[in-house]
Amino acid sequence: MAIPYDLKLIKPKVKGESDKYSWNLYKYLHKITSTRHEGKYIKNQLEVHWLRHSRFDGEHIEFDQHDLRHFMVGQVIIFPFGLGKSHLNFMNSVLSKGRCENFANVWNKESFTDITDWFFETYLKDGRCIFDREHNMWMTNTDDRYYQINSNNRKCKWCGEHQHREIEKRVEINRIENWVSA
């Protein structure tokens, strides 16, 4: 399966800085697809898969493209030469470092769900929001992520999601033990 989109479509506007799209992911994909000998093969064979076995405890985690609240970037695997080959890269390493060491595949083919088309379509549309569906602001360069509509409403520039502010009151009770003279 070929990369379904031109990589220029997901290139951040400023070199070295992420905006709607991840600079590290772009840099990694551009690097592996533009190499002289292997690049043309990678463009046609690169696949993105969901690892069904949790990397933390081995629990079965099914991919559900309609419910991405529990989408974990650590379960996303990039196979530069397709699933049948032995080399793979973990998406979280690519996003954090912009490069990755190739790892040997120790899982069988039934451990993976091909999400290549879904991934590139969703990433092109939503950008880095694909990795932060709850908009928790843990990613870098998110200061300019929202259009402020009014004091209680905003809209994400990347995926278009509207959010409203809710004020929640929290009361905390602290019990402190004191010894008092009788």
TORMIKE-621053 format. One record per residue (C-alpha): residue number from 0; residue in three letters; x, y, z. Coordinates in nm, 3 decimals. Last residue first. Layout:
BEGIN
+-----+------+---------+---------+---------+
| seq | type |       u |       v |       w |
+-----+------+---------+---------+---------+
| NUM |  ALA |       X |       Y |       Z |
...
+-----+------+---------+---------+---------+
***
This chain:
BEGIN
+-----+------+---------+---------+---------+
| seq | type |       u |       v |       w |
+-----+------+---------+---------+---------+
| 181 |  ALA |  -0.393 |   1.818 |   7.870 |
| 180 |  SER |  -0.120 |   1.926 |   7.623 |
| 179 |  VAL |  -0.227 |   1.908 |   7.258 |
| 178 |  TRP |  -0.097 |   1.669 |   6.995 |
| 177 |  ASN |  -0.209 |   1.769 |   6.645 |
| 176 |  GLU |  -0.319 |   1.538 |   6.363 |
| 175 |  ILE |  -0.410 |   1.715 |   6.041 |
| 174 |  ARG |  -0.711 |   1.618 |   5.833 |
| 173 |  ASN |  -0.727 |   1.800 |   5.502 |
| 172 |  ILE |  -1.062 |   1.851 |   5.334 |
| 171 |  GLU |  -1.063 |   1.967 |   4.974 |
| 170 |  VAL |  -1.357 |   2.133 |   4.806 |
| 169 |  ARG |  -1.364 |   2.145 |   4.429 |
| 168 |  LYS |  -1.592 |   2.375 |   4.230 |
| 167 |  GLU |  -1.614 |   2.316 |   3.856 |
| 166 |  ILE |  -1.632 |   2.592 |   3.603 |
| 165 |  GLU |  -1.722 |   2.475 |   3.255 |
| 164 |  ARG |  -1.568 |   2.634 |   2.948 |
| 163 |  HIS |  -1.695 |   2.552 |   2.603 |
| 162 |  GLN |  -1.523 |   2.362 |   2.326 |
| 161 |  HIS |  -1.576 |   2.349 |   1.950 |
| 160 |  GLU |  -1.377 |   2.096 |   1.749 |
| 159 |  GLY |  -1.239 |   2.224 |   1.417 |
| 158 |  CYS |  -0.957 |   1.970 |   1.388 |
| 157 |  TRP |  -0.647 |   2.191 |   1.375 |
| 156 |  LYS |  -0.769 |   2.541 |   1.458 |
| 155 |  CYS |  -0.953 |   2.413 |   1.766 |
| 154 |  LYS |  -1.255 |   2.630 |   1.845 |
| 153 |  ARG |  -1.322 |   2.833 |   2.159 |
| 152 |  ASN |  -1.612 |   2.922 |   2.383 |
| 151 |  ASN |  -1.657 |   3.082 |   2.728 |
| 150 |  SER |  -1.488 |   3.422 |   2.696 |
| 149 |  ASN |  -1.583 |   3.453 |   2.328 |
| 148 |  ILE |  -1.485 |   3.280 |   2.003 |
| 147 |  GLN |  -1.118 |   3.228 |   2.095 |
| 146 |  TYR |  -0.963 |   3.049 |   1.798 |
| 145 |  TYR |  -0.745 |   2.774 |   1.940 |
| 144 |  ARG |  -0.407 |   2.608 |   1.881 |
| 143 |  ASP |  -0.183 |   2.914 |   1.924 |
| 142 |  ASP |  -0.018 |   2.795 |   2.245 |
| 141 |  THR |  -0.002 |   2.435 |   2.120 |
| 140 |  ASN |   0.364 |   2.435 |   2.021 |
| 139 |  THR |   0.455 |   2.122 |   2.220 |
| 138 |  MET |   0.201 |   1.855 |   2.302 |
| 137 |  TRP |   0.039 |   1.800 |   2.642 |
| 136 |  MET |  -0.253 |   2.036 |   2.572 |
| 135 |  ASN |  -0.525 |   1.801 |   2.697 |
| 134 |  HIS |  -0.729 |   1.836 |   2.378 |
| 133 |  GLU |  -0.922 |   1.514 |   2.452 |
| 132 |  ARG |  -0.843 |   1.375 |   2.108 |
| 131 |  ASP |  -0.468 |   1.429 |   2.154 |
| 130 |  PHE |  -0.292 |   1.200 |   1.904 |
| 129 |  ILE |  -0.531 |   1.257 |   1.611 |
| 128 |  CYS |  -0.536 |   1.621 |   1.721 |
| 127 |  ARG |  -0.190 |   1.635 |   1.561 |
| 126 |  GLY |  -0.345 |   1.703 |   1.223 |
| 125 |  ASP |  -0.723 |   1.670 |   1.200 |
| 124 |  LYS |  -0.790 |   1.638 |   0.823 |
| 123 |  LEU |  -0.450 |   1.517 |   0.694 |
| 122 |  TYR |  -0.409 |   1.302 |   1.006 |
| 121 |  THR |  -0.753 |   1.149 |   0.959 |
| 120 |  GLU |  -0.695 |   1.058 |   0.594 |
| 119 |  PHE |  -0.339 |   0.938 |   0.667 |
| 118 |  PHE |  -0.443 |   0.721 |   0.962 |
| 117 |  TRP |  -0.759 |   0.579 |   0.803 |
| 116 |  ASP |  -0.569 |   0.473 |   0.491 |
| 115 |  THR |  -0.287 |   0.310 |   0.690 |
| 114 |  ILE |  -0.498 |   0.155 |   0.968 |
| 113 |  ASP |  -0.398 |  -0.210 |   0.914 |
| 112 |  THR |  -0.486 |  -0.406 |   1.229 |
| 111 |  PHE |  -0.202 |  -0.601 |   1.389 |
| 110 |  SER |  -0.157 |  -0.901 |   1.620 |
| 109 |  GLU |  -0.279 |  -1.143 |   1.350 |
| 108 |  LYS |   0.045 |  -1.081 |   1.160 |
| 107 |  ASN |   0.252 |  -1.243 |   1.437 |
| 106 |  TRP |   0.443 |  -1.040 |   1.692 |
| 105 |  VAL |   0.822 |  -1.023 |   1.743 |
| 104 |  ASN |   0.885 |  -0.767 |   1.467 |
| 103 |  ALA |   1.248 |  -0.656 |   1.477 |
| 102 |  PHE |   1.299 |  -0.292 |   1.562 |
| 101 |  ASN |   1.428 |  -0.019 |   1.333 |
| 100 |  GLU |   1.571 |   0.276 |   1.521 |
|  99 |  CYS |   1.369 |   0.587 |   1.502 |
|  98 |  ARG |   1.389 |   0.944 |   1.396 |
|  97 |  GLY |   1.184 |   1.251 |   1.461 |
|  96 |  LYS |   1.258 |   1.206 |   1.831 |
|  95 |  SER |   0.925 |   1.246 |   2.011 |
|  94 |  LEU |   0.690 |   1.177 |   1.722 |
|  93 |  VAL |   0.899 |   0.895 |   1.575 |
|  92 |  SER |   0.939 |   0.732 |   1.915 |
|  91 |  ASN |   0.562 |   0.751 |   1.978 |
|  90 |  MET |   0.496 |   0.604 |   1.631 |
|  89 |  PHE |   0.688 |   0.283 |   1.706 |
|  88 |  ASN |   0.901 |   0.169 |   1.414 |
|  87 |  LEU |   0.899 |  -0.168 |   1.241 |
|  86 |  HIS |   1.138 |  -0.395 |   1.053 |
|  85 |  SER |   1.066 |  -0.763 |   0.988 |
|  84 |  LYS |   0.886 |  -0.745 |   0.658 |
|  83 |  GLY |   0.540 |  -0.884 |   0.590 |
|  82 |  LEU |   0.370 |  -0.579 |   0.739 |
|  81 |  GLY |   0.498 |  -0.337 |   0.478 |
|  80 |  PHE |   0.847 |  -0.206 |   0.402 |
|  79 |  PRO |   0.839 |   0.106 |   0.621 |
|  78 |  PHE |   0.618 |  -0.064 |   0.885 |
|  77 |  ILE |   0.497 |   0.212 |   1.115 |
|  76 |  ILE |   0.338 |   0.101 |   1.444 |
|  75 |  VAL |   0.063 |   0.270 |   1.644 |
|  74 |  GLN |   0.006 |   0.119 |   1.990 |
|  73 |  GLY |   0.223 |   0.378 |   2.164 |
|  72 |  VAL |   0.004 |   0.655 |   2.018 |
|  71 |  MET |  -0.280 |   0.540 |   2.237 |
|  70 |  PHE |  -0.634 |   0.602 |   2.116 |
|  69 |  HIS |  -0.854 |   0.567 |   2.424 |
|  68 |  ARG |  -1.095 |   0.849 |   2.339 |
|  67 |  LEU |  -1.081 |   0.739 |   1.976 |
|  66 |  ASP |  -1.429 |   0.591 |   1.946 |
|  65 |  HIS |  -1.533 |   0.573 |   1.579 |
|  64 |  GLN |  -1.197 |   0.443 |   1.453 |
|  63 |  ASP |  -1.216 |   0.152 |   1.697 |
|  62 |  PHE |  -0.890 |  -0.042 |   1.729 |
|  61 |  GLU |  -0.914 |  -0.344 |   1.961 |
|  60 |  ILE |  -0.691 |  -0.357 |   2.266 |
|  59 |  HIS |  -0.609 |  -0.707 |   2.398 |
|  58 |  GLU |  -0.407 |  -0.690 |   2.722 |
|  57 |  GLY |  -0.031 |  -0.755 |   2.690 |
|  56 |  ASP |   0.048 |  -0.543 |   2.998 |
|  55 |  PHE |   0.222 |  -0.227 |   2.880 |
|  54 |  ARG |   0.270 |  -0.279 |   2.506 |
|  53 |  SER |  -0.098 |  -0.362 |   2.485 |
|  52 |  HIS |  -0.162 |  -0.632 |   2.229 |
|  51 |  ARG |  -0.373 |  -0.519 |   1.933 |
|  50 |  LEU |  -0.090 |  -0.327 |   1.765 |
|  49 |  TRP |  -0.250 |  -0.078 |   1.526 |
|  48 |  HIS |  -0.079 |  -0.060 |   1.189 |
|  47 |  VAL |   0.063 |   0.201 |   0.953 |
|  46 |  GLU |   0.194 |   0.073 |   0.622 |
|  45 |  LEU |   0.477 |   0.180 |   0.393 |
|  44 |  GLN |   0.498 |  -0.033 |   0.078 |
|  43 |  ASN |   0.479 |   0.202 |  -0.220 |
|  42 |  LYS |   0.662 |   0.502 |  -0.074 |
|  41 |  ILE |   0.902 |   0.258 |   0.098 |
|  40 |  TYR |   1.001 |   0.106 |  -0.235 |
|  39 |  LYS |   1.078 |   0.445 |  -0.389 |
|  38 |  GLY |   1.277 |   0.545 |  -0.083 |
|  37 |  GLU |   1.499 |   0.235 |  -0.065 |
|  36 |  HIS |   1.771 |   0.327 |  -0.315 |
|  35 |  ARG |   1.803 |   0.704 |  -0.318 |
|  34 |  THR |   1.652 |   0.794 |   0.016 |
|  33 |  SER |   1.354 |   1.026 |  -0.020 |
|  32 |  THR |   1.091 |   0.804 |   0.140 |
|  31 |  ILE |   1.278 |   0.742 |   0.466 |
|  30 |  LYS |   1.374 |   1.104 |   0.521 |
|  29 |  HIS |   1.039 |   1.253 |   0.424 |
|  28 |  LEU |   0.853 |   1.016 |   0.657 |
|  27 |  TYR |   1.086 |   1.097 |   0.949 |
|  26 |  LYS |   1.087 |   1.473 |   0.890 |
|  25 |  TYR |   0.707 |   1.480 |   0.855 |
|  24 |  LEU |   0.662 |   1.281 |   1.176 |
|  23 |  ASN |   0.909 |   1.504 |   1.362 |
|  22 |  TRP |   0.753 |   1.827 |   1.234 |
|  21 |  SER |   0.412 |   1.716 |   1.354 |
|  20 |  TYR |   0.119 |   1.873 |   1.173 |
|  19 |  LYS |  -0.118 |   2.144 |   1.294 |
|  18 |  ASP |   0.192 |   2.331 |   1.406 |
|  17 |  SER |   0.520 |   2.158 |   1.477 |
|  16 |  GLU |   0.840 |   2.352 |   1.447 |
|  15 |  GLY |   1.170 |   2.250 |   1.282 |
|  14 |  LYS |   1.101 |   2.429 |   0.955 |
|  13 |  VAL |   0.801 |   2.660 |   0.980 |
|  12 |  LYS |   0.483 |   2.584 |   0.781 |
|  11 |  PRO |   0.455 |   2.222 |   0.891 |
|  10 |  LYS |   0.461 |   1.965 |   0.607 |
|   9 |  ILE |   0.148 |   1.750 |   0.596 |
|   8 |  LEU |   0.041 |   1.837 |   0.240 |
|   7 |  LYS |   0.403 |   1.823 |   0.120 |
|   6 |  LEU |   0.397 |   1.451 |   0.206 |
|   5 |  ASP |   0.182 |   1.384 |  -0.101 |
|   4 |  TYR |  -0.097 |   1.156 |   0.006 |
|   3 |  PRO |  -0.191 |   0.788 |  -0.006 |
|   2 |  ILE |   0.144 |   0.651 |   0.111 |
|   1 |  ALA |   0.143 |   0.337 |  -0.098 |
|   0 |  MET |   0.000 |   0.000 |   0.000 |
+-----+------+---------+---------+---------+
***
